Amino acid sequence: MASSKKANLRPGPVETYLARLEPKPRRALRRVTKAVLEAAPGAVEAMSYGMPAYKLDGKGIAGFAAFKDHLSFFPMSGTIVGPMKRDLAGVKTSTGTVQFSSEKPLPAALVKKLVKTRIAEIRRRKAK
């Protein structure tokens, strides 16, 4: 009797999203996902606001998306980017978005810092 275990395995929302992208943005966003998971090993894949994301303890900690002319990283908070302006110098930002390109991907250390800052924010709010 053949096992159907493999037949039931489906890629999660992150891999499904990445598989549809061209090679360059896919590589850049895979670097982002690797850094997110290194910063938050217990994070789980999800869809949030129509984009692939990672959650920890049910709270969004990182999302990302590919657009026609840029890639975006979303720290899932409107209060993370502002205080990190020095770390984000030279990168286009808005209140809740960090934009970058396939040619100049976000450094893993920066992604990890954004994620860890978001996790700390969640924990502070939970402690109140």
C-alpha positions in Angstrom: 0.0 0.0 0.0 1.6 3.3 -1.1 1.7 6.1 1.4 -0.2 9.2 0.4 1.7 11.4 3.0 3.7 13.2 0.3 0.6 13.9 -1.8 -0.8 15.8 1.2 2.2 18.1 1.5 1.5 21.5 0.0 3.8 24.5 0.0 2.7 27.2 2.4 1.7 30.7 1.4 5.2 32.0 1.4 6.6 29.4 -1.0 3.5 29.5 -3.2 3.9 33.3 -3.5 7.7 33.1 -4.2 7.2 30.4 -6.8 5.2 32.8 -9.0 8.0 35.4 -9.1 10.8 36.0 -11.5 14.2 34.6 -10.4 15.8 37.9 -9.2 13.0 39.1 -6.9 12.4 35.5 -5.7 16.1 35.2 -4.6 15.9 38.6 -2.9 12.7 37.7 -1.0 14.0 34.2 -0.1 17.0 36.0 1.6 14.4 38.0 3.6 12.4 34.9 4.6 15.6 33.2 5.7 16.6 36.2 7.9 13.1 36.4 9.4 13.2 32.7 10.3 16.7 33.1 11.8 15.5 36.0 13.9 12.2 34.2 14.9 12.7 30.4 14.6 9.1 29.7 15.8 7.5 32.0 13.2 4.7 30.5 11.0 3.7 31.3 7.5 0.5 33.2 6.9 -1.2 35.5 4.6 -1.9 39.0 5.9 -3.3 41.9 4.1 -3.1 39.8 0.9 0.6 39.2 1.1 2.8 36.5 2.5 3.8 37.0 6.1 5.2 35.5 9.2 3.4 35.4 12.6 4.7 34.6 16.0 2.2 33.8 18.8 -0.6 34.9 16.4 0.9 38.3 15.8 2.3 39.5 12.5 6.1 40.1 12.6 7.0 40.5 9.0 5.4 40.6 5.6 6.7 41.2 2.1 5.6 41.7 -1.5 7.0 42.1 -5.0 5.8 45.0 -7.1 6.5 46.0 -10.6 9.4 48.4 -9.7 10.4 47.4 -6.2 10.2 44.9 -3.3 8.7 45.8 0.1 9.3 44.5 3.6 6.5 45.3 6.1 7.4 45.1 9.8 3.7 44.8 10.6 3.8 47.9 12.7 3.6 51.6 12.1 6.1 52.3 14.9 9.1 50.3 13.9 10.5 52.2 10.8 10.7 55.7 12.3 13.0 55.0 15.2 15.2 52.9 12.9 15.9 55.7 10.4 19.6 55.6 11.1 19.7 51.8 10.3 17.6 52.4 7.3 19.7 55.3 5.8 19.8 55.0 2.0 16.7 52.8 1.9 13.3 54.2 0.8 10.8 53.9 3.7 7.3 55.0 4.8 5.6 54.6 8.1 5.2 50.8 7.8 7.2 49.9 4.7 10.8 49.4 3.7 11.4 49.3 -0.1 14.3 47.8 -1.8 15.3 46.2 -5.1 16.4 42.8 -6.4 19.7 44.3 -7.3 20.2 45.8 -3.8 18.4 43.4 -1.4 18.0 44.2 2.3 21.0 43.0 4.4 20.1 40.0 6.6 21.3 41.8 9.7 18.8 44.6 9.0 15.9 42.3 8.4 16.8 40.5 11.7 16.9 43.8 13.6 13.5 44.8 12.2 12.0 41.5 13.2 13.5 41.5 16.7 12.4 45.0 17.2 8.8 44.0 16.2 8.9 41.0 18.5 10.1 43.2 21.4 7.2 45.6 20.6 4.7 42.8 20.8 6.1 41.5 24.1 6.0 45.0 25.6 2.4 45.4 24.7 1.5 42.0 26.0 3.2 42.8 29.4 1.1 45.9 29.9 
